Amino acid sequence: MTYLHHPVTEDRPVRIAVIGAGWIGKFHAESIALRIPTARVEAIADPVLPALEALADKLGVTKISTDIADVLADPDVDAVLIATPLRFHSELITSAAKAGKDIFCEKPGGRTVEELDAAIAAAEEAGVVLRFGFNRRYSADFAAARKLINDGAIGVPQLLRSLTRDPGTEDGINNPERIAPGTIFLETLIHDFDTLNWLNPGAVPVKVHAVADALVAPEAKAGGLLDTAVVTVTYSNGAIAVAEANFNALYGYDVRGEVFGSAGMVTAGGPQATNATSYTAAGIGSDTTRLNIDLFRDAYTAELAHFADDVAARRGTQRERTTTSNSPSAVAAPGGVDARNALAVALAAFKSSESGLPVEVSEVADLQAAGA
């Protein structure tokens, strides 16, 4: 294992340390190294040395460590990307903030609102950038939908819908012991909750009612795994939203959104890999995507490019700003308020699924509407 330093140069890319070399950490590191010219992977940290070395070798990264403290102490690291399991998120945000590093953290930012609040407060006190991985905001169709809503094209939102249907993986639904209770709310539907909050600007969720069960893998229910859920969310402006999820969409990775308003409707998303549709004797068909990193490849790249721009702006690094078709100016980078609002809905939904009763979001946290 090596951990070397090199001199800082002007007009340089934003130097990011990736913490976590698992599934999404590996993909984010590849996005930075291969698809974002204004940033580079400065270092990688992970306690699992084989995964760490394999990723570093693939990307040509020479700074690696099994100790996260090494990257936080490195003066050459501008920012960190946190891609660890959920239980480490808030603690790492706090540690990185105290080290003066700008932070991108995968969702959600914490297991409870209280620990997320402490992490957000640490970032605010340190004056660092703090962003969260709600990538659907950077998908071109979802961003276009939000712009239409901003422009008043569909009037006042009244009914909203968001869904996530995951094909499942060998490490997921087929190994349910690896999925902790509440996963469907905290790590899957958390995306839908942020999407619904974002597509209903100016409003906050006030009441949640969730129904969930283990329909895909009934044998796993005793261990707390819920693989199917429907959540109704009532908002402060009267709008009613529905979020749904399932871990066994055999036809592909399916993510969709819909907002019905007083003057019309807008939709976004779908499982199709392309717009090409075949019409043959076998029927009508189209190819579908099977992985989140394929369905949202451009969105994942755009959110990290936006983060790199924000870091460069805060640090005064002189360079051209990143522009991509999936990072329109209308996209507001998800910050602490967004992460907190989505987490509060997820926790309320989990609580509701256990009791069978509606839950007031105020029982979990007092919320404020996010900015534009």
N, C-alpha and C positions, 0 to 999 in steps of 0.2 A: 504494500500500500504506500502510495506517495502523496505528498501534499506540498506542492511547490508554489512559490509566488513569482509574479512577474511585474514589471513596472507599469504604472498607469500612463496612458497616452491620451492626448486631447482628441476631440472629435472621434470618439470611440463608441462602439456599441454598448448598450446597457448590459452589465455583467450580472447574470442571474445564477444563483445556486439553487439547484433542484434538490429538495428534501423528500426522498421517497422514490425508489426505483421500481415500484410495482407497475400495475397495468396503466393507470392514468399518468403516473409520473414519467414512465418511459415514453409515452406518447407526447406529453408536453415537452419533454427534453428534446425529442426529435423535431417537434414543431419549431422550437427556438433555434435549434442548430441548423435545420434544413430549409425552413420556410420564412424566417423573420430576420432579414439582413441587418436590422437595427438593434439586434440583441444577440447575445451568445451565452452558451452554457459555460460558466466560469468554474463551477465545481458541482459535484454530486455527493450527497450523503445518504447513507442507508445502513441499517445495522446488519443487513444480509449481504455479506461480502460477495458471493458469487453473482447475484443480480447486479450489484453495484459495479463490479469489474466488467461484466458483460456489456452493460450500457455504456460505461466510460470508453471501453475499447471500440465499440461501434461508432461512437461520436467523436473519438479522438480527444477526450477530456482527460487531462493529466492530474487534476486535483480531485482526489476522492478521499472519503473518510467514512468510517463507521460511527464516528462521533459527531453529532450535529453541532456541538460547540465549536468545532474547527471552522466550519463555514461561517458561523456567526461572528467569529473573531477575525476573520480574514478581511483586511482593509480593501482588498481588490474586489470584494463582492458588494455590488450596489443593492441588490434585491434578492429575496428568496421566494421560491415557489413551493408552497406546502402541498404535498400530494401523499400524505401519510394517512393511515386509518383515522377515522373521525375522532377517536378518543384523545388524540394528540393535538388537534387543531388549535384550540384556544390557548393552550400552554405555549405552543410554538409561535403563535402570533405575538403573544406577550414577550417572549424571549427575543424574537427578532426585532420587535419595536424597541426594546431596551438597548439592543445592539445597534440601533440606528439604521436598520435595513428596511427598505420598502418591501411590501408584502403582497403577494397574490396567494390566496388560500382557496383550495377546493371547497365546495359546499359539503355540509353546512359548516358554519364557523365555530360551532360548539355543540355540546350535548344538552346544555341548558341555557336559558336566556341569561342567567346570572353569570356563567362563565364566559359567555360571548360578550356580555357588557364589560366585563373586566378586560378582555382582550381589546375591544374597541377603544376603551378608555386609555389603555397603554399606548395604542397607536396614535391617538389624538394628542396625548401628552408628549410623545416623541416627535410629532409633526411629520410622520412618514405616510406614504401612500398605502392604503389598505383596500384591496379589491377582492371580490369573491367570484367563484367560477360558475356563474349562471349564464351558460353559453348560448342559450336560446335567444337572448337579446341580440346576439350578433349573427344569427341566421338571417339571410337576406329576406326571406318571406315574412318572418316574425317582425323584423325591423320595419319592413314596409307596412305591415298591419298596424304597428304602433304609430307610424307617421300618419296614416289615414285617420286613426283615432284622434291624434293631436290636431289634425286639420279640420276635424268636425265632420268628416265625410259620412260617418254612420250615426251621427247625433250622439245622444247620451247612452253609454253602455247600460244594458238592462239584463241581459243573459250572457254568461261567459262559459266556455268549456275548454278544458285542457286535458289531454290524455297521453299516457306513456304506456306502450305495450312492448315489453322486452321479450325477445326470443328466448332468453335464458342461455346460460353457458355452463360448461362443465364445472366451473368454480362457483356457480350461482345456484340455480334452482335444483340442479342435480346433486349438489352437496349442501343441502339446507342447513346442516349443522354449522356452516360458516357464516350464516346470516343471522344476526342478532335480532331480538324482538324490536319492533319499531322501524326496521330497515325500510320497509315499503313507504313509510311516511318521511323519515329523516334523510334518506339517501336516494330515493326514487321520486316520490311525489313532491319533494322539496323543490324540484325544478318547476313542476306545474304550479305550485303555490306562488313562486316568484313570478312566473309568467302571468298568472291571473292578476296578481297585485300590480304588475307593470302595465298590463293592458287595460287597467281600470284606474287611470291616473287621478290623483287627488283624493282617492278613497282609501280607507283602511278596512281590513277584515274585522268583523265584530262577533260573529257566531259561526261555529263549525259543528257539523254532524257527520260522523264517519261510520261506515259499515265495512268490515273487512273480514276475510276468512282465508283458509288454506284450501283452495279449490284445485290447484294444480298438484300440490303435494300434501294431501290430507294427513299423511303419516307424520309430517313435520310440525303439525299444529301444536302438539304437546310441548315442543321445544320453543314455542313462541313465534315460529315463522308464519307470517301472513303474506300470501302471494297475490291476493286480489283485493282491491279496495275501491270504494266510491265515496267521495267526500263532497259535501255541500257546504259552500262558504257564503255567508251573507255579509254584504259590505255596508259601510256607513252611508253610502249614497243610495242604498236600496237595491243595488244590483245583486243578482243571485248567480253564483258560479258553481260549476260541477267539475271536479277533478277525478280522474279514474286511472287505475294502473293494474296491470297484470304481467306476470313473469313468464308467460308461455305463448307468445304470439308466433305461431308456427310459420306464418307467411312473411315475417320480416320485422325489422325494428320500426315501430309505428309511433310517431309523435305528431300530434295535431293540436291546433288551437282555433277557437272560434269566438267572435264577439258579435252579438246581435244588439243593435241599438235602435234608438227612436227613429232613425232615418235610413237604416240599412244594416248590412252585415259584412264582416270581413272574416276570411279564413286563412289559415297558414298551416304548412307542414303536410306530412304524409309519408308513407313508407317507400314510395317509388324511387328507384335509383336514378332514373331519367324520365323524361316525358315521352319516351318512345313506347308505343303500345302495339302489340302484335294482334292481328285478326286472322286466325287460321281455322282449319277444320277442327282443331282441338279446343277452340274457344278464343276468348280475349284474354291477353295476359301482358304483364310487364315485369321487368326485373325489380327486385326490392333489395334494400340494404339490410345487413344482418348485425352490424356493430354500431355502437354509438359514435365511435371514432371515424366511421365512414359516413354516416348520416350527417354529422356535424363537423366534418374535417375543416371546412373553411371557417366555421364559426369559432371553433377552438383556436384556430390560428389568429383570427381577428381579435379575440378577446385578449390574447397575450400581446399582440402588436399594440393594442390600445394601452395596455398596462405599461409596456416599454416606453411608449410616448409620454405617459403620465410621469413615470420615473425620471425620464430625461428632462422633462419640463421642470420638475421640482429641483433637480440637481444642476440645472443650467447647462447640460451637455449640449453643445452646438452640433446639430446634424439635421438632416431632412426628416420631417415627420412621416410616419408610415401611413400610406393610404391604401385601402383595399375596398373592393365592391361590397364587402360585408361589414364595413365599419363606418356607416353613415354618421354624420354629425348628430343625428337625432338620437343615437344610442347613448344613454347615460350609463357610465360604468357602474356596475353594482357595488355599493359601498356598505358601510355598517348598518344603516337604517334598513336597507333592502334585505341584508342577511338576517337581521333581527326579526323583521316582519314575517319572512318566510319561515324561519325557525319557530316562531310563536304559533303559526298556523299548523305546522307539522306536529308540534307537541300537543296542541289542542285536539288535533285529529287522532293522535295516538290515545289520548285520554278518553275521547269520545268512543273510540272503538272498543275500549275496555269496559266502559259503563253502559254503552248502548244509548246514551243520552246526548243531546246537544250540549256543547261547551261554549261558554262565553270566552272570547279570546282574552278579555281583561283578567280572567282568572290566571292566565299564564303571564301576560305582560301588558303594560300600557303602550300602545303603538302610536307612531306618528306617520303621516303620509310622507313618502319619499319625494325627493325633488324630481324635476323633469328628466 
